[in-house]
Amino acid sequence: MNKDVLVDAGLTNREAEAYLSLLQLEEALVSEISKKTRENRTHLYDTLNSLIKKGLVSYVIKNGKKYFRPAPPE
């Protein structure tokens, strides 16, 4: 999937980067996504919350830790 397609669909650059990274990771902690995107964890939480509101990301809690999952791109 191309970042430009996501931006054209209405995502911000940060949202598109986070979503694409999460698609590659399949399920990840915010620290793992942060390493991949090189985005500050604080900003990444805001970005992920925005993606959750748009229905593109969800999360599960395992052992007290929040793991984020991407919705299928279809």
PAZAPA-4460 file (N, C-alpha, C; in steps of 0.05 Angstrom, whole numbers, plus 32768, in hexadecimal, padded with zeros to 4 digits):
% residues 74
    n_x    n_y    n_z   ca_x   ca_y   ca_z    c_x    c_y    c_z   seq   type   mol
   8011   7FE9   8000   8000   8000   8000   8012   8019   8000     1      M     A
   8009   802D   7FF3   8018   8046   7FEF   800E   805B   8003     2      N     A
   8021   8069   800E   801A   807F   8021   800A   8094   8014     3      K     A
   8010   809B   7FFB   8001   80B0   7FED   7FE3   80A9   7FEA     4      D     A
   7FDD   808F   7FE6   7FC1   8087   7FE4   7FB3   808D   7FFE     5      V     A
   7FC0   8087   8014   7FB3   808C   802E   7FAF   80AA   8033     6      L     A
   7FC3   80BA   802C   7FC1   80D7   802F   7FAA   80E2   801E     7      V     A
   7FA9   80D8   8005   7F93   80E0   7FF3   7F78   80D8   7FFE     8      D     A
   7F77   80C2   800E   7F5E   80B9   801A   7F57   80C9   8033     9      A     A
   7F68   80DB   803B   7F61   80EC   8052   7F72   80E9   806B    10      G     A
   7F86   80D8   806A   7F97   80D5   8082   7FAD   80EA   8081    11      L     A
   7FB7   80F1   8099   7FCE   8103   809A   7FE7   80F2   8094    12      T     A
   7FFD   80FF   8090   8016   80F1   808B   801D   80DF   80A3    13      N     A
   801A   80E9   80BB   801F   80D9   80D3   800D   80C1   80D5    14      R     A
   7FF4   80C5   80D0   7FE1   80AF   80D1   7FE8   8099   80BC    15      E     A
   7FEF   80A2   80A4   7FF6   808F   808F   800F   8080   8096    16      A     A
   8023   808D   80A1   803C   8080   80A9   8036   806B   80BF    17      E     A
   8027   8073   80D3   8021   8061   80E9   8011   8049   80E0    18      A     A
   7FFD   804D   80CE   7FED   8038   80C4   7FFD   8024   80B4    19      Y     A
   800E   802E   80A2   801F   801D   8091   8033   800D   80A2    20      L     A
   803E   801A   80B6   8050   800C   80C8   8042   7FF6   80D7    21      S     A
   802A   7FFC   80E0   801B   7FE8   80EF   8012   7FD1   80DD    22      L     A
   800C   7FD6   80C4   8006   7FC0   80B1   801E   7FAD   80AF    23      L     A
   8036   7FB8   80AE   804E   7FA7   80AD   8052   7F97   80C6    24      Q     A
   804D   7FA4   80DD   8052   7F97   80F7   803B   7F84   80FF    25      L     A
   8023   7F88   80F4   800B   7F79   80F9   7FFF   7F7E   8115    26      E     A
   800F   7F7F   8129   8006   7F85   8145   801E   7F8F   8154    27      E     A
   801C   7FA5   8161   8034   7FB0   816E   802D   7FC3   8185    28      A     A
   8040   7FC5   8197   803F   7FD9   81AC   8046   7FF4   81A0    29      L     A
   803E   8009   81AD   8044   8024   81A3   8062   8029   81A1    30      V     A
   8072   801D   81B2   808F   8020   81B1   809A   8014   8198    31      S     A
   808F   7FFD   818F   8098   7FF0   8176   8091   8001   815D    32      E     A
   8079   800C   815E   8070   801D   8148   8081   8036   8147    33      I     A
   8087   8041   815F   8097   8059   8161   80B3   8055   8154    34      S     A
   80BF   803E   815A   80D9   8038   814E   80D8   8037   8130    35      K     A
   80C2   802B   8125   80C0   8028   8108   80BA   8042   80FA    36      K     A
   80A9   8053   8107   80A2   806D   80FA   80B5   8083   8102    37      T     A
   80C4   807F   8117   80D6   8094   8122   80C6   80AC   812B    38      R     A
   80AE   80A7   8135   809D   80BC   813F   809D   80BA   815E    39      E     A
   809C   80D1   816B   809B   80D2   8188   8083   80C3   8192    40      N     A
   8086   80B3   81A7   8070   80A3   81B1   8058   80B3   81B9    41      R     A
   805C   80CB   81C5   8046   80DC   81CD   8035   80E4   81B4    42      T     A
   8042   80EC   819F   8034   80F3   8187   8027   80DB   817A    43      H     A
   8034   80C4   817C   802A   80AC   8170   8010   80A3   817D    44      L     A
   800D   80A7   8198   7FF4   80A0   81A5   7FDD   80B1   8199    45      Y     A
   7FE2   80CB   8194   7FCE   80DC   8188   7FC6   80D2   816C    46      D     A
   7FDB   80CA   815D   7FD7   80C1   8142   7FC7   80A7   8142    47      T     A
   7FCE   8094   8154   7FC0   807B   8156   7FA3   807E   815F    48      L     A
   7F9E   8091   8171   7F83   8097   817A   7F72   80A1   8163    49      N     A
   7F7E   80B2   8152   7F70   80BC   813B   7F69   80A5   8128    50      S     A
   7F7C   8093   8124   7F77   807C   8112   7F62   8069   811E    51      L     A
   7F61   8067   8138   7F4C   8057   8146   7F31   8064   8140    52      I     A
   7F2E   807E   8142   7F15   808C   813D   7F0C   8088   8120    53      K     A
   7F20   8086   810E   7F19   8082   80F1   7F14   8065   80EA    54      K     A
   7F18   8053   80FE   7F12   8037   80FA   7F29   8027   80EC    55      G     A
   7F40   8033   80EB   7F57   8026   80DD   7F69   8017   80F0    56      L     A
   7F67   801B   810A   7F78   800E   811E   7F67   8006   8136    57      V     A
   7F6D   7FF0   8141   7F61   7FE7   815A   7F77   7FDF   816D    58      S     A
   7F70   7FD7   8185   7F84   7FCE   8198   7F79   7FB8   81AA    59      Y     A
   7F8A   7FA8   81B5   7F84   7F95   81C9   7F97   7F98   81E0    60      V     A
   7F8F   7F91   81F8   7FA0   7F93   820F   7FA8   7F77   8217    61      I     A
   7FC2   7F72   8217   7FCE   7F58   821F   7FE2   7F5E   8236    62      K     A
   7FDE   7F50   824C   7FF0   7F53   8262   7FF4   7F70   826A    63      N     A
   7FDF   7F80   8269   7FE0   7F9B   8271   7FED   7FAE   825D    64      G     A
   7FF3   7FA4   8245   7FFF   7FB5   8230   7FEC   7FB7   8218    65      K     A
   7FEB   7FCE   820C   7FDA   7FD4   81F6   7FE8   7FCE   81DB    66      K     A
   7FDD   7FBB   81CD   7FE7   7FB3   81B2   7FD5   7FBE   819D    67      Y     A
   7FE0   7FCC   818A   7FD0   7FD8   8174   7FD0   7FC5   815C    68      F     A
   7FB9   7FC4   814F   7FB5   7FB4   8137   7FA9   7FC5   8120    69      R     A
   7FB2   7FC1   8108   7FA6   7FD0   80F2   7F8D   7FC2   80E8    70      P     A
   7F7A   7FD1   80DE   7F63   7FC5   80CF   7F6E   7FBE   80B4    71      A     A
   7F62   7FA9   80A7   7F6A   7FA2   808C   7F67   7FBA   8079    72      P     A
   7F7A   7FBE   8067   7F78   7FD5   8055   7F61   7FD4   8041    73      P     A
   7F55   7FBD   803D   7F3E   7FBB   802B   7F27   7FCB   8036    74      E     A
***
